[in-house]
């Protein structure tokens, strides 16, 4: 599910969507809870305790940090390292293209 997550841009709306999706999947995996002869779905706090606060966003951030360390240890001649350290000589013009 997190293929190439090292390259994902984590904006607030994407983080929110990932957390909602994760909770939906976890509710299906762990199933409902029986209380007083009735069944109910687990709330977010219960799910958080079950996964021990290791949500998908923390996993993606750890993957990105691992990838960063891998690129830093690469030799200077490698393409990934060159692209990572590359600086543009010019900037794009401001505004909408003509």
C-alpha positions as CSV (number, residue, x, y, z in Angstrom):
1,X,0.0,0.0,0.0
2,X,2.9,2.4,0.5
3,X,4.8,1.7,-2.7
4,X,7.2,4.5,-3.4
5,X,6.0,6.4,-0.4
6,X,9.4,8.0,-0.1
7,X,8.4,10.3,-2.9
8,X,4.9,11.2,-1.7
9,X,4.2,14.8,-0.7
10,X,2.4,14.8,2.6
11,X,0.1,17.7,2.8
12,X,-2.6,18.1,5.5
13,X,-5.5,17.0,3.3
14,X,-3.5,13.9,2.1
15,X,-2.6,13.0,5.7
16,X,-6.2,13.3,6.7
17,X,-7.3,11.0,3.9
18,X,-4.7,8.4,4.7
19,X,-5.7,8.3,8.4
20,X,-9.4,7.9,7.5
21,X,-8.6,5.1,5.1
22,X,-6.3,3.4,7.6
23,X,-9.1,3.5,10.3
24,X,-11.6,2.1,7.8
25,X,-9.3,-0.8,7.0
26,X,-8.5,-1.4,10.7
27,X,-12.2,-1.5,11.6
28,X,-12.6,-4.3,9.0
29,X,-9.5,-6.2,10.3
30,X,-10.3,-6.0,14.0
31,X,-14.0,-6.3,13.7
32,X,-16.8,-5.1,16.1
33,X,-16.9,-5.2,19.9
34,X,-19.6,-6.9,21.9
35,X,-20.9,-4.9,24.8
36,X,-24.0,-5.6,26.9
37,X,-25.4,-8.1,24.3
38,X,-25.0,-5.5,21.5
39,X,-22.3,-5.1,18.8
40,X,-20.6,-1.8,18.0
41,X,-17.7,-0.7,15.9
42,X,-14.5,0.3,17.5
43,X,-13.8,4.0,18.0
44,X,-10.6,5.7,17.0
45,X,-9.0,5.6,20.5
46,X,-9.5,1.8,20.6
47,X,-7.9,1.4,17.2
48,X,-5.0,3.6,18.2
49,X,-4.4,1.4,21.3
50,X,-4.5,-1.8,19.2
51,X,-1.9,-0.5,16.7
52,X,0.2,1.1,19.5
53,X,0.2,4.6,18.0
54,X,2.0,3.4,14.8
55,X,-0.1,4.9,12.1
56,X,0.6,5.1,8.4
57,X,1.8,8.7,8.4
58,X,4.6,7.8,10.9
59,X,5.5,4.8,8.7
60,X,5.7,7.0,5.6
61,X,7.9,9.6,7.4
62,X,10.2,6.8,8.6
63,X,10.5,5.5,5.0
64,X,11.3,9.0,3.8
65,X,14.0,9.4,6.4
66,X,15.5,6.0,5.6
67,X,15.6,6.9,1.9
68,X,17.2,10.2,2.7
69,X,20.0,8.5,4.6
70,X,20.4,6.0,1.8
71,X,20.9,8.8,-0.7
72,X,23.3,10.7,1.6
73,X,25.5,7.6,1.8
74,X,25.6,7.2,-2.0
75,X,28.7,8.1,-4.0
76,X,28.7,11.5,-5.6
77,X,28.7,10.0,-9.1
78,X,25.3,8.2,-8.7
79,X,22.3,9.7,-10.5
80,X,20.0,9.8,-7.5
81,X,22.6,11.8,-5.5
82,X,23.2,14.2,-8.3
83,X,19.4,14.8,-8.7
84,X,19.0,15.3,-5.0
85,X,21.8,17.9,-4.8
86,X,20.9,19.6,-8.1
87,X,20.1,23.4,-8.0
88,X,18.3,25.2,-10.8
89,X,20.1,28.1,-12.4
90,X,17.0,30.0,-13.3
91,X,13.5,30.4,-11.9
92,X,10.2,30.0,-13.6
93,X,8.4,33.3,-14.4
94,X,5.7,34.4,-12.1
95,X,2.1,34.0,-13.0
96,X,0.1,32.1,-15.6
97,X,1.9,31.1,-18.8
98,X,1.0,33.3,-21.9
